[in-house]
Amino acid sequence: MNSLFLCLGALSAFLGVSMGAFGAHALKNVLSPEMLEVYKTAVSYQMWHALGLVAIAFIPSASALVHWAGWLMFAGILLFSGSLYLLTILNLKWLGMITPIGGVAFLSAWLLIAIFAVKTQS
């Protein structure tokens, strides 16, 4: 087990729940419906990828593919969800340019896990 990725996943899930509650209670009447949906997307992606990090923590391997997948998933949470949180809360539209980089990090992480699965099955 990789306790670092387990810790990062658990902390990301904790913050995801916190951000979801903050959005549902404090931002519901502040953000436009469109921006509230963007915020909800950030929370959703953060939670799914926090669970992905927890899963990565339990892959019994010292493979570089798994290691990089974990870091890319964490970077994706920071860049994708983080940029959307800041975009919606602070109304900094330019942060929308950063969001796709986080999306690519998510995609890359899942692809590395798939490659690892194929390589270890052979």
C-alpha positions, 0 to 999 in steps of 0.5 A: 500500500502507498500511504502517501496516495492514501493520505492525498486521496483521503484529504482530497475527499475531505476537502471535496465534501467540505467544498460541496457543503460550502457550495450547497449552503454558502454559494447557493444564493450567491452564484448564478445557476450556470456558475453553480453547475461549474462549481458542482462539476469541480466537486464531482471530479474532485470526489471521483479522483480522490477515490481514484487516488485511494484505489491507486494507493492499494495497487500492490506495485512499485511500478513507475506507471502507477506512481505517475498515475497517482501524481497526475491524478493529484495534479488533476485535482489541483488544476481542474477542480482548483481552477474551477473553484477559483473561477466561480468563487473569485470570478477569475475567468482566465483560470478557465484556461488552466482547467483543461490541463487538469483534465489532461492530467486526469485522462493521462492518469487513467491511461497509465493505470490501463497500461499498467493493467495490460502489462501486468496481465501478460 
